Amino acid sequence: MAELEGTARAIIKGMGVIGPDARSDAVCIMTSWSDPRQFTPIFERHAVAVHRYLDRHVESSAVDDLLSEVFVAAFRARHNYDTTYANARPWLFGIATNVVRHHRRSEGRRLTMLDSVRQDMPPDIDESDDVVSRLVLHDAIRLAIARLDEKYRDVLLLFAGPELSYEEISRALGIPVGTVRSRLFRGRARLLELLGVEGQIKDKDTPLELRSIQKGPPR
């Protein structure tokens, strides 16, 4: 297990581990049931995307540890993988979503405190200042997302981050496609309501998370 965690950390630092492997994710996972080393290509193929997803939704100081947690959890659950799916990407993002969810439960307390501090911000701080205004907007989005019901937040994060399709989100979360559509629609509306936003924000400085959520649903 320590070797696997070390592999995850090596990948996110750009060191790499082995050469290209033409086998599907399903085959790699299936062969890893008897030979754990065969799970390595799953790190190699998906660690960067999962790292990027985590980096957009949790504080940067926690990303590396959470990345290791995702892949350790995936390794432990590999015997339960449905090998009829050649690509493990939705499965991994489903695990990552659970990891983010648990992390946010503790992070939410910190963001609530941050919101209280912002409300007590001295009047001489100019929020029209470009740097300050961007920081406030980013924090406001994070706080609003933290306040969303988990069932909406999970769908939104998988859409706005890795931009999974309806079918892939359905597979990642284990819910029907129709439920994905409904939660995405209701979640977007609720998030914009929490932010006090009407219509589309078209400013080029609008954080990517909000622009991604505002655009049309995945096809």
C-alpha positions as CSV (number, residue, x, y, z in Angstrom):
1,M,0.0,0.0,0.0
2,A,2.8,2.4,0.8
3,E,4.3,1.7,-2.6
4,L,1.0,2.6,-4.3
5,E,0.7,5.9,-2.4
6,G,4.3,6.6,-3.4
7,T,3.4,6.0,-7.0
8,A,0.5,8.5,-6.8
9,R,2.7,11.1,-5.4
10,A,5.4,10.5,-8.0
11,I,2.8,11.0,-10.8
12,I,1.5,14.3,-9.5
13,K,5.0,15.6,-9.3
14,G,5.4,14.8,-13.0
15,M,8.0,12.0,-12.5
16,G,6.1,9.2,-14.3
17,V,6.5,5.5,-13.6
18,I,6.2,3.3,-16.7
19,G,5.8,3.6,-20.4
20,P,2.5,3.6,-22.4
21,D,0.2,0.7,-21.9
22,A,-2.3,-0.1,-24.6
23,R,-4.6,-2.2,-22.4
24,S,-8.0,-0.8,-21.3
25,D,-8.5,0.4,-17.8
26,A,-10.8,-2.6,-17.2
27,V,-8.1,-5.1,-18.2
28,C,-5.5,-3.4,-16.0
29,I,-7.9,-3.5,-13.1
30,M,-8.9,-7.0,-13.7
31,T,-5.2,-8.2,-13.9
32,S,-4.4,-6.2,-10.8
33,W,-6.7,-8.6,-8.8
34,S,-3.9,-11.1,-8.8
35,D,-1.0,-8.8,-9.4
36,P,-1.4,-5.4,-7.7
37,R,1.4,-3.8,-9.7
38,Q,-0.9,-3.9,-12.8
39,F,-3.0,-1.2,-11.2
40,T,-0.1,1.3,-11.9
41,P,-1.4,2.4,-15.4
42,I,-4.6,3.6,-13.7
43,F,-2.5,6.2,-11.8
44,E,-0.6,7.1,-14.9
45,R,-3.6,7.7,-17.0
46,H,-5.9,9.5,-14.6
47,A,-3.9,11.1,-11.8
48,V,-3.5,14.4,-13.6
49,A,-7.2,14.8,-14.3
50,V,-8.2,13.8,-10.8
51,H,-5.6,16.1,-9.3
52,R,-7.0,19.0,-11.5
53,Y,-10.5,18.2,-10.3
54,L,-9.4,18.2,-6.6
55,D,-7.4,21.4,-7.1
56,R,-10.4,23.3,-8.3
57,H,-12.6,22.3,-5.4
58,V,-10.5,22.0,-2.2
59,E,-7.7,24.2,-0.8
60,S,-4.4,23.6,-2.5
61,S,-2.7,22.4,0.7
62,A,-5.0,19.4,0.8
63,V,-4.9,18.3,-2.8
64,D,-1.9,15.9,-2.8
65,D,-3.2,14.1,0.3
66,L,-6.7,13.8,-1.1
67,L,-5.3,12.5,-4.4
68,S,-3.5,9.7,-2.6
69,E,-6.7,9.0,-0.7
70,V,-8.7,8.7,-4.0
71,F,-6.3,6.2,-5.5
72,V,-5.8,4.2,-2.3
73,A,-9.6,3.9,-2.1
74,A,-9.8,2.9,-5.7
75,F,-7.1,0.3,-5.3
76,R,-8.9,-1.2,-2.3
77,A,-12.2,-1.2,-4.2
78,R,-10.7,-2.6,-7.5
79,H,-12.3,-6.1,-7.0
80,N,-15.7,-4.4,-7.2
81,Y,-15.0,-2.6,-10.5
82,D,-17.5,-3.4,-13.3
83,T,-15.2,-4.6,-16.0
84,T,-17.8,-4.2,-18.7
85,Y,-16.7,-0.5,-18.7
86,A,-13.4,-0.2,-20.5
87,N,-12.8,3.4,-19.1
88,A,-12.4,3.8,-15.3
89,R,-12.6,7.6,-15.4
90,P,-16.2,8.0,-14.2
91,W,-15.6,5.4,-11.5
92,L,-12.5,7.3,-10.2
93,F,-14.4,10.6,-10.3
94,G,-17.2,9.0,-8.3
95,I,-14.6,8.1,-5.6
96,A,-13.1,11.6,-5.8
97,T,-16.5,13.1,-5.3
98,N,-16.9,11.1,-2.1
99,V,-13.5,12.2,-0.9
100,V,-14.3,15.8,-1.6
101,R,-17.7,15.4,0.1
102,H,-16.1,14.2,3.3
103,H,-13.4,16.9,3.2
104,R,-16.0,19.6,2.6
105,R,-17.9,18.7,5.8
106,S,-15.0,19.9,7.8
107,E,-14.1,22.6,5.3
108,G,-17.6,24.0,5.5
109,R,-17.0,25.0,9.1
110,R,-13.9,27.0,8.1
111,L,-15.8,28.7,5.2
112,T,-18.6,29.7,7.5
113,M,-16.0,31.3,9.8
114,L,-14.5,33.1,6.7
115,D,-17.9,34.5,5.8
116,S,-18.3,35.9,9.3
117,V,-14.9,37.5,9.0
118,R,-15.8,39.1,5.6
119,Q,-19.0,40.5,7.1
120,D,-16.8,42.2,9.8
121,M,-14.4,43.5,7.1
122,P,-13.2,47.1,8.0
123,P,-15.0,49.8,5.9
124,D,-11.7,51.2,4.6
125,I,-11.0,48.0,2.6
126,D,-12.0,48.8,-1.0
127,E,-13.8,45.7,-2.5
128,S,-13.7,47.5,-5.9
129,D,-10.0,46.9,-6.0
130,D,-9.4,44.3,-8.7
131,V,-7.4,41.8,-6.5
132,V,-9.8,42.1,-3.5
133,S,-12.9,41.8,-5.6
134,R,-11.7,38.6,-7.3
135,L,-10.7,37.0,-4.0
136,V,-14.1,37.9,-2.5
137,L,-15.9,36.4,-5.6
138,H,-13.9,33.2,-5.4
139,D,-14.6,32.8,-1.7
140,A,-18.3,33.6,-2.2
141,I,-18.5,30.8,-4.8
142,R,-16.8,28.3,-2.6
143,L,-19.1,29.3,0.3
144,A,-22.2,29.0,-1.9
145,I,-21.1,25.6,-3.2
146,A,-20.5,24.4,0.4
147,R,-24.0,25.5,1.3
148,L,-25.6,23.4,-1.5
149,D,-27.4,20.2,-0.7
150,E,-24.8,17.4,-1.3
151,K,-27.0,15.7,-4.0
152,Y,-26.8,18.9,-6.1
153,R,-23.2,19.7,-5.3
154,D,-21.9,16.4,-6.4
155,V,-23.5,16.6,-9.8
156,L,-22.4,20.2,-10.3
157,L,-18.8,19.4,-9.3
158,L,-18.6,16.5,-11.8
159,F,-20.1,18.7,-14.5
160,A,-18.1,21.9,-13.9
161,G,-14.8,20.1,-13.2
162,P,-14.1,17.1,-15.5
163,E,-17.2,17.9,-17.5
164,L,-18.6,14.4,-17.5
165,S,-21.6,13.5,-19.6
166,Y,-25.0,12.7,-18.2
167,E,-24.2,9.0,-18.5
168,E,-20.8,9.3,-16.9
169,I,-22.2,11.3,-14.0
170,S,-24.9,8.7,-13.6
171,R,-22.3,6.0,-13.4
172,A,-20.0,7.9,-11.1
173,L,-22.8,8.6,-8.6
174,G,-24.9,5.5,-9.1
175,I,-28.1,7.5,-9.9
176,P,-30.4,7.5,-13.0
177,V,-29.6,9.8,-15.9
178,G,-33.0,11.5,-15.4
179,T,-32.0,12.3,-11.8
180,V,-28.7,13.8,-13.1
181,R,-30.6,16.1,-15.4
182,S,-32.9,17.2,-12.6
183,R,-30.2,17.8,-10.0
184,L,-28.0,19.7,-12.4
185,F,-30.9,22.0,-13.3
186,R,-32.0,22.6,-9.7
187,G,-28.4,22.8,-8.4
188,R,-27.4,25.5,-10.9
189,A,-30.5,27.5,-10.1
190,R,-29.9,27.2,-6.4
191,L,-26.2,28.1,-6.7
192,L,-27.0,31.3,-8.7
193,E,-29.7,32.1,-6.1
194,L,-27.2,31.8,-3.3
195,L,-24.8,34.0,-5.1
196,G,-27.5,36.6,-5.9
197,V,-26.8,36.2,-9.6
198,E,-29.4,36.7,-12.4
199,G,-28.7,35.6,-15.9
200,Q,-25.2,35.0,-17.3
201,I,-22.0,36.5,-15.9
202,K,-20.0,37.3,-19.0
203,D,-17.0,39.1,-17.4
204,K,-13.7,37.5,-18.5
205,D,-12.6,37.5,-14.8
206,T,-15.5,35.4,-13.7
207,P,-14.1,32.2,-12.1
208,L,-14.0,29.2,-14.3
209,E,-16.2,27.2,-11.8
210,L,-19.1,29.6,-12.3
211,R,-18.7,30.0,-16.0
212,S,-18.7,26.2,-16.4
213,I,-21.8,25.8,-14.3
214,Q,-23.6,28.7,-16.1
215,K,-23.1,27.2,-19.6
216,G,-25.5,24.6,-21.0
217,P,-25.7,21.1,-19.6
218,P,-23.4,18.3,-21.0
219,R,-24.6,16.4,-24.1
